[in-house]
Amino acid sequence: MADVLNFRGEAPVAEQAVSVEAFTGVSNATAVRIEPGEDARLLLPHLDRIALVEVNFPMFGDGRGYSAARILREAGYAGELRAVGDVLVDQLLAMRRCGFDSVAPDAPLDPAIVTASLERYADVYQKSVDAHTPIWAKRHPEATHG
């Protein structure tokens, strides 16, 4: 696994993540790892004690982790949300929009390409958990809640 790319502005959590099953059992861990197919909603009662949630992307085409990230962020999770595994540079913008604030890809990513990828588009089209205002809401502010 390559180094952690952190977009939080603080040091990434270094604690080893445990499985959802171990975490929801008798565990005092503050880091948990969600595998594809596991329900992120199992963590909702514990959000106040979780410092890190790793979401595994075993293949770049497996998009279930995006849903897990959005569920956690919309529920108020404010800790580090890290995508791990087969993470490619062209996924970073979508991951950031869903709430990921760090990534630990299997293979290193070129920092210049990461920056270019994240800065490529000034506007977005969909609402998401990030702070970007969709282009349609800029054009029609009266429809922001519609």
Backbone bond lengths (Angstrom), bond angles and torsions (degrees), N, CA, C in turn:
res aa  C-N    CA-C-N  psi(-1)  N-CA   C-N-CA  omega(-1)  CA-C   N-CA-C  phi
1 M - - - 1.446 - - 1.517 109.12 -
2 A 1.317 116.17 137.85 1.459 121.83 179.48 1.527 109.74 -77.66
3 D 1.310 115.70 177.00 1.457 120.97 178.23 1.523 110.79 -63.64
4 V 1.326 114.33 159.29 1.463 121.05 177.21 1.524 108.67 -79.36
5 L 1.335 115.85 127.82 1.464 121.37 170.55 1.517 106.14 -93.05
6 N 1.318 115.93 117.50 1.452 120.68 -173.13 1.520 109.66 -113.39
7 F 1.330 116.05 127.84 1.461 121.69 179.65 1.529 111.14 -108.27
8 R 1.314 118.08 8.83 1.469 122.63 -174.97 1.519 113.70 -82.70
9 G 1.298 118.08 -24.75 1.454 119.69 -175.99 1.521 113.02 86.72
10 E 1.309 117.00 8.75 1.461 121.68 175.34 1.521 107.14 -139.45
11 A 1.310 116.13 166.55 1.465 119.92 -177.25 1.525 110.86 -61.92
12 P 1.337 117.15 138.98 1.467 119.05 177.50 1.527 110.76 -66.07
13 V 1.309 115.86 149.41 1.464 121.37 177.53 1.528 107.77 -65.19
14 A 1.324 116.21 131.83 1.464 120.98 -176.29 1.523 112.77 -100.00
15 E 1.317 118.37 -6.81 1.461 121.06 -178.28 1.522 111.20 -63.47
16 Q 1.324 115.81 141.47 1.465 122.23 177.16 1.527 108.60 -71.44
17 A 1.328 116.82 127.50 1.460 121.28 -179.98 1.525 111.00 -77.28
18 V 1.327 115.64 144.37 1.459 122.41 176.53 1.524 108.43 -107.23
19 S 1.316 116.64 165.65 1.461 121.07 179.34 1.531 110.57 -67.84
20 V 1.326 116.15 160.49 1.461 120.65 176.80 1.529 109.70 -58.86
21 E 1.324 116.54 -42.51 1.461 120.70 180.00 1.522 111.43 -60.18
22 A 1.326 117.11 -45.57 1.465 120.68 178.93 1.528 110.54 -66.45
23 F 1.317 116.43 -39.39 1.461 120.46 -178.02 1.522 111.93 -65.65
24 T 1.337 116.48 -45.90 1.470 119.74 -177.53 1.519 111.80 -77.51
25 G 1.331 116.70 -10.07 1.469 120.64 175.11 1.512 109.45 -80.63
26 V 1.284 116.56 -139.02 1.454 121.64 -178.96 1.523 108.27 -94.15
27 S 1.313 115.80 78.83 1.460 119.91 -175.16 1.520 110.47 -130.34
28 N 1.319 115.79 145.57 1.456 120.29 172.95 1.531 110.28 -109.83
29 A 1.332 116.25 16.96 1.459 121.49 179.81 1.525 110.51 -65.58
30 T 1.322 115.64 153.45 1.469 120.53 175.12 1.521 111.06 -117.78
31 A 1.333 117.06 9.20 1.465 122.28 177.25 1.524 108.43 -131.94
32 V 1.329 116.01 134.23 1.459 121.26 -176.31 1.521 109.38 -136.61
33 R 1.329 116.07 149.85 1.464 121.98 -179.44 1.518 109.36 -119.11
34 I 1.333 115.89 125.37 1.459 122.32 178.24 1.523 108.39 -97.98
35 E 1.312 115.73 126.66 1.462 121.63 175.88 1.527 109.01 -95.17
36 P 1.336 118.01 158.82 1.461 120.20 177.73 1.531 110.74 -55.01
37 G 1.300 115.20 136.18 1.455 120.44 179.37 1.515 114.22 91.09
38 E 1.329 118.33 -13.99 1.461 120.45 176.64 1.533 109.07 -81.73
39 D 1.305 115.96 147.49 1.454 121.97 -175.68 1.526 110.61 -89.22
40 A 1.324 116.13 113.44 1.464 121.06 179.70 1.522 111.99 -62.28
41 R 1.315 117.18 -23.28 1.467 120.60 -179.14 1.529 112.47 -65.26
42 L 1.338 117.93 -17.81 1.464 120.25 175.61 1.531 111.67 -64.06
43 L 1.326 116.20 -22.54 1.467 120.56 -178.46 1.523 113.27 -87.86
44 L 1.318 118.17 -13.16 1.463 121.11 -173.69 1.526 114.29 -55.50
45 P 1.322 121.11 -39.32 1.470 119.31 178.35 1.531 113.48 -68.61
46 H 1.328 117.71 -10.79 1.465 121.62 -173.36 1.538 113.05 -114.14
47 L 1.314 118.48 7.79 1.471 120.72 -172.87 1.517 113.55 -56.17
48 D 1.311 117.64 -31.58 1.465 120.65 -177.14 1.526 113.44 -68.73
49 R 1.327 118.17 -16.17 1.472 119.76 -179.36 1.521 113.85 -114.09
50 I 1.331 117.29 7.47 1.464 120.70 -179.02 1.527 109.74 -98.78
51 A 1.325 116.25 124.38 1.461 121.45 177.36 1.530 111.71 -93.31
52 L 1.344 116.41 -28.37 1.465 121.31 -176.35 1.518 110.16 -144.72
53 V 1.331 114.97 131.83 1.464 120.68 168.53 1.520 106.61 -119.71
54 E 1.322 116.02 117.86 1.461 121.61 172.82 1.524 107.29 -93.92
55 V 1.326 115.69 134.81 1.456 120.63 176.36 1.516 107.01 -117.33
56 N 1.327 116.00 119.43 1.458 120.83 -174.97 1.530 111.43 -82.70
57 F 1.322 115.15 131.00 1.460 123.86 172.17 1.529 106.64 -114.83
58 P 1.343 118.39 89.18 1.459 120.12 -175.94 1.525 112.83 -68.40
59 M 1.334 116.52 -26.44 1.476 122.77 176.22 1.523 107.11 -137.83
60 F 1.325 117.48 142.37 1.461 119.79 -176.09 1.522 112.38 -59.96
61 G 1.319 118.36 -25.20 1.460 121.44 -178.34 1.517 114.06 -85.22
62 D 1.316 118.36 -2.18 1.466 121.45 179.95 1.523 108.33 -88.63
63 G 1.320 117.01 105.11 1.456 121.49 -173.66 1.511 115.90 -94.24
64 R 1.324 118.72 6.95 1.465 120.28 -177.66 1.522 112.92 -61.87
65 G 1.312 117.26 -26.87 1.463 120.52 -179.54 1.510 113.50 -66.01
66 Y 1.330 117.33 -28.05 1.465 120.71 176.68 1.523 110.39 -61.88
67 S 1.320 116.50 -42.02 1.466 120.77 178.98 1.520 111.01 -64.91
68 A 1.316 117.07 -41.73 1.461 120.67 178.43 1.529 110.22 -59.74
69 A 1.321 116.74 -44.01 1.462 120.62 -179.83 1.527 111.06 -61.77
70 R 1.296 115.89 -46.41 1.468 119.27 -177.76 1.530 111.01 -65.70
71 I 1.320 117.72 -40.80 1.472 121.02 177.68 1.524 109.99 -57.53
72 L 1.326 116.74 -46.57 1.464 120.66 -177.83 1.524 112.03 -66.37
73 R 1.323 117.10 -45.33 1.472 119.73 -179.67 1.526 111.85 -66.27
74 E 1.318 117.37 -41.81 1.462 119.50 179.18 1.526 111.75 -66.67
75 A 1.321 117.25 -24.25 1.465 121.22 177.47 1.531 111.70 -83.12
76 G 1.328 117.19 -4.70 1.458 120.92 176.38 1.514 115.66 103.17
77 Y 1.329 118.21 8.13 1.465 119.33 178.40 1.526 109.72 -64.10
78 A 1.337 116.61 125.23 1.461 121.69 -176.94 1.525 113.23 -114.11
79 G 1.322 117.29 -1.18 1.460 120.58 179.45 1.514 111.68 -77.20
80 E 1.320 115.34 -174.95 1.470 120.64 -179.14 1.528 109.87 -71.29
81 L 1.314 114.93 132.28 1.459 122.55 177.79 1.522 106.49 -119.76
82 R 1.339 116.12 112.04 1.463 121.80 -170.16 1.533 111.32 -117.60
83 A 1.323 116.25 125.61 1.465 121.88 172.11 1.522 107.21 -84.81
84 V 1.328 116.75 130.38 1.456 121.54 -179.83 1.519 109.72 -127.67
85 G 1.318 116.12 152.11 1.456 120.61 175.15 1.509 113.31 109.52
86 D 1.322 115.95 -137.65 1.465 123.07 -174.99 1.521 109.96 -81.13
87 V 1.329 115.47 68.04 1.461 123.10 -178.42 1.525 108.34 -98.11
88 L 1.329 115.34 124.92 1.463 121.40 179.28 1.522 110.20 -107.01
89 V 1.315 116.06 156.73 1.454 120.55 -175.78 1.527 111.94 -60.95
90 D 1.333 117.77 -32.08 1.467 118.60 -178.07 1.527 112.42 -75.10
91 Q 1.316 119.07 -3.94 1.461 123.07 175.69 1.531 112.47 -93.95
92 L 1.311 117.25 -13.83 1.458 120.19 -169.65 1.517 113.99 -61.02
93 L 1.319 118.33 -42.58 1.456 120.25 -178.23 1.527 110.22 -62.64
94 A 1.320 117.50 -46.15 1.467 120.49 178.67 1.531 110.54 -63.72
95 M 1.320 117.56 -38.90 1.462 120.51 178.59 1.522 111.08 -63.31
96 R 1.318 116.49 -43.92 1.459 120.60 178.97 1.523 110.80 -62.63
97 R 1.325 117.30 -39.66 1.463 121.47 -179.54 1.528 111.35 -66.57
98 C 1.329 117.59 -30.14 1.474 121.47 178.98 1.519 112.60 -83.17
99 G 1.329 117.23 -8.51 1.458 119.86 175.97 1.513 116.89 118.50
100 F 1.319 118.14 -3.82 1.467 118.94 177.18 1.523 109.30 -68.23
101 D 1.321 116.18 135.46 1.457 119.27 177.61 1.526 112.54 -122.03
102 S 1.336 115.74 7.55 1.461 120.19 170.26 1.526 108.20 -157.37
103 V 1.319 115.17 156.82 1.463 121.01 177.45 1.521 108.44 -138.14
104 A 1.319 114.96 146.59 1.460 122.14 175.05 1.527 106.39 -130.00
105 P 1.330 116.15 83.55 1.466 119.48 -176.53 1.523 111.87 -74.13
106 D 1.342 115.01 154.93 1.463 119.95 176.26 1.523 111.68 -62.80
107 A 1.323 116.12 -35.72 1.471 121.28 -179.29 1.532 108.65 -118.19
108 P 1.328 117.75 144.96 1.466 120.35 -179.13 1.531 111.62 -60.93
109 L 1.338 115.36 146.73 1.456 122.02 176.41 1.519 108.76 -110.23
110 D 1.323 116.59 140.81 1.457 121.62 179.03 1.529 108.75 -68.69
111 P 1.334 118.60 121.15 1.472 121.60 -177.32 1.532 113.73 -57.06
112 A 1.321 118.06 -37.06 1.460 120.63 179.38 1.529 110.89 -65.97
113 I 1.319 116.76 -38.73 1.467 120.40 178.85 1.525 110.25 -71.49
114 V 1.314 117.57 -36.57 1.467 120.88 176.04 1.522 109.74 -59.30
115 T 1.321 116.65 -50.13 1.466 120.74 179.75 1.518 111.31 -59.52
116 A 1.317 117.12 -47.10 1.472 120.92 179.78 1.519 110.92 -60.96
117 S 1.305 117.86 -40.26 1.466 121.62 -179.58 1.520 111.73 -65.07
118 L 1.307 116.81 -40.72 1.462 120.24 -177.73 1.523 113.09 -77.59
119 E 1.332 117.29 -20.30 1.467 121.04 -178.44 1.527 113.40 -104.83
120 R 1.306 117.32 1.36 1.463 121.91 -173.42 1.527 113.65 -61.41
121 Y 1.322 117.90 -44.51 1.459 121.38 -174.22 1.529 110.57 -111.74
122 A 1.311 115.29 124.74 1.463 120.32 179.74 1.524 111.73 -78.91
123 D 1.323 117.39 -26.32 1.462 121.39 -176.63 1.516 110.55 -123.54
124 V 1.327 114.33 158.63 1.460 121.65 178.21 1.520 108.46 -126.90
125 Y 1.319 116.18 162.98 1.456 120.65 -177.61 1.527 113.94 -105.04
126 Q 1.325 117.67 -28.92 1.455 120.64 -175.82 1.522 111.82 -108.61
127 K 1.331 114.97 151.94 1.459 119.85 168.31 1.519 107.50 -68.59
128 S 1.304 116.15 151.15 1.454 120.89 174.95 1.515 108.12 -157.25
129 V 1.317 117.37 -170.43 1.462 120.32 -177.74 1.524 112.35 -83.33
130 D 1.324 117.19 -8.04 1.462 118.56 178.22 1.530 109.79 -81.75
131 A 1.311 116.10 179.04 1.466 121.04 -174.75 1.525 113.93 -88.40
132 H 1.324 118.73 2.69 1.459 120.63 -179.08 1.523 111.70 -69.60
133 T 1.315 115.89 133.91 1.463 121.29 174.52 1.517 108.02 -87.57
134 P 1.339 117.90 125.24 1.467 119.97 179.23 1.529 111.20 -60.99
135 I 1.304 116.00 149.04 1.467 121.64 -176.69 1.521 111.41 -57.75
136 W 1.345 118.06 -38.04 1.457 120.17 -179.61 1.524 111.22 -64.53
137 A 1.329 117.76 -33.02 1.461 120.87 179.16 1.523 111.05 -72.85
138 K 1.321 117.26 -28.11 1.457 120.62 175.40 1.528 110.10 -70.58
139 R 1.324 115.44 -37.17 1.462 120.31 -179.64 1.518 112.34 -77.89
140 H 1.334 116.12 -31.88 1.467 121.48 -176.20 1.527 109.40 -133.73
141 P 1.324 117.53 71.96 1.469 119.73 -175.19 1.527 113.07 -59.91
142 E 1.309 117.87 -24.36 1.469 120.00 178.86 1.522 112.29 -68.51
143 A 1.329 117.75 -16.95 1.475 122.05 -178.19 1.520 112.43 -101.36
144 T 1.304 118.74 12.89 1.465 121.84 -174.94 1.519 112.49 -56.68
145 H 1.289 118.37 -34.43 1.473 120.95 -176.79 1.524 111.95 -97.65
146 G 1.322 118.27 8.64 1.448 120.63 -174.67 1.484 115.61 -98.43
